[in-house]
Amino acid sequence: MARILLVTGSSGLIGSEVCSFFAREFGYIVHGVDNNQRAVFFGLQGDTRWNQQRLQQELKGFVHHELDIRDRAGVLALVRQLRPSAIVHTAAQPSHDRAAAIPFDDFDTNAVGTLNFLEAARQACPESPFVHMSTNKVYGDAPNAIPLRELETRWDYADPAYTHGIPETFSIDQSKHSLFGASKVAADVMVQEYGRYFGLPTCCLRGGCLTGPNHSGVELHGFLSYLVKCNLEGREYKIFGYKGKQVRDNIHSLDVARFMAAFVGAPRAGEVYNLGGGKANSCSILEAFRLTEKFTGKPQAHAYLEQNRIGDHICYYSDLQKMRAHYPAWDITVSLEETIRQIVEAWRRRQNG
Ligand SMILES: NC(=O)c1ccc[n+]([C@@H]2O[C@H](COP(=O)([O-])OP(=O)(O)OC[C@H]3O[C@@H](n4cnc5c(N)ncnc54)[C@H](O)[C@@H]3O)[C@@H](O)[C@H]2O)c1
């Protein structure tokens, strides 16, 4: 009998990639949970129905559940009914700027919604791997205290201890997180606890910039996707401080799904990984402009605002050494250039169709 995979946030960037990947590569019957809350958080620009419809058309056997992850009884009933072989939890309020305006929705979704699924898994399928999408915002703004050096188009770490990037041992304590970062810390620690205390095969993936052609990028979330969209539409992209030299590490959603599959195939309990593109796939905003222009042939209109976003990282890239040590068959397969090329192509297709 085909195994069942339950994916929350299935209409979003990562969730949809996971649905396609596990169905295509391993023959899972995929059940997705999503209520298009992204459109409530970000307005019509954040609408993910197109992606839900794409999955329903393209994935044989895909079942969509219009369920709010805050609905505890609904979550428990669904997990009890399906008893999935694995759960990938990607549904979230994903923006740190947005969280300040909707603190209860943010916490109830990110922290309590995660607990709803953890407890349902413990009751119904405690042997099934549980993969949770966390974020590098759990480190708060502590990475900004690392001494930096200023290069022509980007900031970089001056301290050789961070040559490979930020490791999982970095402190998540006593820094400014934004309310989003704090609600994600609560979820992250709870996911670890269900692994360490109850022995469930759980992991937290602390994402850098996760990206790819299926993102519904908006100004408050989805850096590269939104930047490319602005370029194609000739719209001004606003840079918030740090001279536009702030560095992000970008990972294609396919490489995220590939890592999740590696974990599901050989799970551990209560693990934490920093999942980003690493130094090789990092870029500053200024560098992202140049790469995007290369593929669109259009100059990037932009405005510079002196004030940085509260708690925004000046330079962040993930140290991938632990992931590579635990899962040596996994590595980054999609370069930053190829990722941007695909995002350009996808926005062109969506705008024309
Ligand atoms: N994209 C990034 O750069 C990034 C970086 C670090 C971490 N993450 C984390 O990865 C995960 C996935 O991010 P993404 O970029 O795919 O986000 P996304 O917004 O594209 O997808 C999340 C999906 O969850 C759904 N959702 C939200 N609240 C819900 C609720 N209450 N009930 C049911 N569905 C709900 C949304 O409608 C959306 O389709 C999130 O946990 C996010 O915090 C993302």
The ligand as an ORCA input file, in Angstrom:
! r2SCAN-3c Opt
* xyz 0 1
  N      10.616     31.393      2.603
  C      11.603     31.688      3.418
  O      12.481     32.459      3.071
  C      11.679     31.057      4.783
  C      12.851     31.262      5.532
  C      12.978     30.649      6.764
  C      11.949     29.856      7.249
  N      10.826     29.698      6.524
  C       9.751     28.860      7.083
  O       9.412     27.845      6.153
  C       8.018     27.559      6.234
  C       7.404     27.662      4.873
  O       7.633     28.955      4.333
  P       7.086     29.352      2.897
  O       8.013     30.355      2.346
  O       6.749     28.132      2.124
  O       5.752     30.102      3.334
  P       4.392     30.301      2.488
  O       3.708     31.460      3.104
  O       4.691     30.311      1.026
  O       3.586     28.960      2.827
  C       2.954     28.755      4.050
  C       1.544     28.235      3.746
  O       0.914     27.978      5.001
  C      -0.438     28.354      4.895
  N      -0.936     28.694      6.228
  C      -0.543     29.719      7.010
  N      -1.244     29.736      8.140
  C      -2.087     28.683      8.085
  C      -3.082     28.183      8.968
  N      -3.361     28.802     10.132
  N      -3.761     27.056      8.621
  C      -3.495     26.442      7.428
  N      -2.591     26.887      6.532
  C      -1.890     28.000      6.870
  C      -0.432     29.567      3.962
  O      -1.684     29.781      3.329
  C       0.678     29.216      2.975
  O       0.180     28.609      1.795
  C       7.469     28.505      7.291
  O       7.458     27.845      8.526
  C       8.476     29.632      7.340
  O       8.509     30.278      8.594
  C      10.658     30.277      5.291
*
